[in-house]
Structures are given as structure tokens and as C-alpha cells.
């Protein structure tokens, strides 16, 4: 499904770790394979971003979700918290510098409170305002696509990296392009590879 999730330098998951949610009589086991880890997932109030945020939290991570609209953040955070998951939410339009700065400040507080650093950045926020042929697309539309889908994940990573480097291992993934980072390894591939 997500080849980047199961892959990476020294891997996200230990090969012997179970990838299923561990349940107990009181709900999800907080000692999951991602216990004591912090994840930031942008564009995570619906769809793939929401599913990724849920899975990270089910496996024990504290997850900070974000989206452009407060009502979407509130709804998604409440749903995941009702499931007993450790989740916080914040409004963030990744294309706006002030929103990214607010996200970083919130995440920094959450990460230091929970675990002392940030382990995952998953960028699912993205835009596709194109209708029809790309040949007739205006420069303004191209600027929006590149700003949100390419520039924003790189800038967000640069803002969060000081808090990620404190950890023994770090992973990033973008739904628009694949990125993996560990303290010894950096790989970026464009365009995204698709399976099948």
C-alpha cells in the first residue's frame, strides 16, 4: 500500500515487530511499536492523511494532525481521541508561513512534553487546481502547486529538523513526493513512483 512506510534506512519497523494493532481489554496497547514517538501529519483530517495519522497513533505514537479548517481539525481530533488515541490538532495551511510557524511551535511543545523530540513528518497536504490541459495553465496556478506541494514540505522539514535530529532516527514521507531521512541517509525521488 505505502511502500515508503515499510521501507527506509534502518526501517521504520523492526522486521520482527507485528504491524497489527495490539488490543487489550482497555483498548489499544500504549506499548505499541511506536510508543514514545511523535508524528506530525499535515492534511490529516480526512482520506489518506487521516488513515496514516490513525495508524501511527494506533501503533503508539503521539500524533499532531493538521488541516486548513478548524471544524475539520476538531472533528478528526475528537474522532481519534474517542478511539483512545493520543492526538492533538491544529489549523495549518502549509502554504502560509505564519501557519507553518504556529504548527512548529505547537508541535515543539507537544513533542517536548511527550517524548523530547519529533520522529515522523508525513506531508499529505496538497493541491491540484488544474482543470484540463497543463499546457494552458497560468503561472499563478503553477506557483500555487509548487508552493503547497513541493516548497511547503521542504520548508516544514527545515523548521522541524532541529527537533528531529535529537532523536536516534527520523523519517519523513510526502504523499506528493517520497522523502526519507535518517541521520545518516537522505533520499528524495521525483516524480513519485507508483506501484502496479
N, C-alpha and C positions, 0 to 999 in steps of 0.2 A: 504494500500500500504506500508507505512513505519510505523509500529506500534510504533516505538520509537518517531516519530515526534509528535503524538497526545498524548503521554503519558509522564509521568515523575513526579517527586515530585513537587507539586505545578504547574505542567504542563508548557508546552511551550506556550500554547494558553489558554487564558481565555475561559471558556466554552461558553460564550455569544458572543465571537468575531467571526466575519464572516471569513471563511477560503478562500473566493474568493478574487481575485484581485479587488481592488476598482479602477474604472476608472473615470476620469474626462475629460473635453473637451481638457485638455492639456496633457493627458496621464495618467500615473499611479500616484495615490494619494500618496504623500510622508508622509502622516499621517497614514500609514498602521499600522497594529498591531505590527510590529517590528521596527517602527520608533525609531531612536536614539539607535539602537542596531548595533553591529559589529559582523560579522560572518567570520570565516576562513574556507575555504573548500579546502581540498587537493584533487588532482586527479580530478579536476573540469572543465576540458576543453572539455569534451565530456561525453556522457552517463548519468548515474545516478548522478554523481558528478555535471555535468553541469546543470541538471534539478533541483537539490537541490539548487545550487547557484542561479539560475534564480528565483526560488520560494521565497527564502529568500529575495532577492533584490526586487521582486515584492511586497512583504509584507512590504517593507520599510527599511530593514536592509542595511547597507553598507557592501558589501561582498568583501573579498580578495580571489581571485581564484589563483590556482597554478597548475603547471604540470611540467614535466621534460623538455619539449621542448619549446623554446622561440616562435616559429611560432604558436604553439597551444595556448599558453597563449595570444599572440597578437590577434589571430583570435577570440577566445572566449570572451576576454575583449571587443574587438571592437563590436562584435555582441550584447552583453548585453548593452553596452553604447549606441548603436544605438536605443535600445528599451527605452532609457531614464533612465536606472537603474544605481545606484551608485555602481560601481565596479572598483576594481584595480586588477592588475595581477602581478605575479612574478614567475620566474622559480624556481622550488624546486623539487629536487629528495629527497623524505623523508628518504631514506636510507643513505643519506650523511649528516654528522653532520654539515659541513660548509653551506650546502643549508638550513638546518633547522634553523641555526643561522641567516642567511640572511632573511629568511621568518619571523622569530620572530622580527627582527629589523624593517623590513618593516611594519609588522602588528602593532607593538607597535606605530610607527609613525602615521599610518592611524587611529588607534583606538583613540589615544590621540587627534588627530586633529578632528575627527568626534564626539566622544562621551565620551572620558575619560576612556574607558576600552574595554574589549573583552567579548562578551556574548556567542558566539557559536564556537565550534570547531567540524567540521564534517570531518572525515578522510575517504576519498573514494579511496585514492591511495592504490594500492595493486598489488601484482604479483602472478602468478601461472605458473611457468615454468615447471611444471610436465607434462610429456607425458608418458602415460602408468601407470603401477603399482607403487604405493608408496613404495612397499617393496624393490625395487631395486634402490631407489633414493639415490643419493650420499649425503654425509654430507654437501658438498658445496651448493647444491640445498636447503636442509633444512635450512641452515644458511641464505640464501637469503630470503626464505619465511618468516622465523621467524623475521629477521631483518626488513623487509619492512612492513609486515602485523601485527606484534604484538609489536615489540620493538619500532619502529618509532612512532606510535600513542601515546604510553606511554611517550616517551621522549619529544615529541612535547607538550603534555599536561603539563608535568612538567615545560617546558620552558615558556609556555603561562599562566600557573596558577596564577602567581603573578599579571598579568594584568586582569585576570578573577575574582579574589577574590574581586577586588574593586567594582564590580557590585553587585546589590541586588540579582541576581540569575544568574546561569551559567548552560549551558547544553553542553554536548559533545555526539557525536554519531560516531560510526565507522561502515563502511559498512562490515568490516570483523568480528568484534565482537561488541556487543552492550555495550555502556558505557553511563551512565547518571550520572551527577554530579550536585549537588546543594551544597550550603554552609553547609547544614545540612545532606546531604544524598549522599552516594556513592554506586553504584551498577554496577557490572561487571558480565556478563554472557558469558560462553563459553561452548560448541560451540554455534554459532548463532542459535536462534530459527527461524524456517521458518513457514509461515502460509500455511494452506491448507493441 
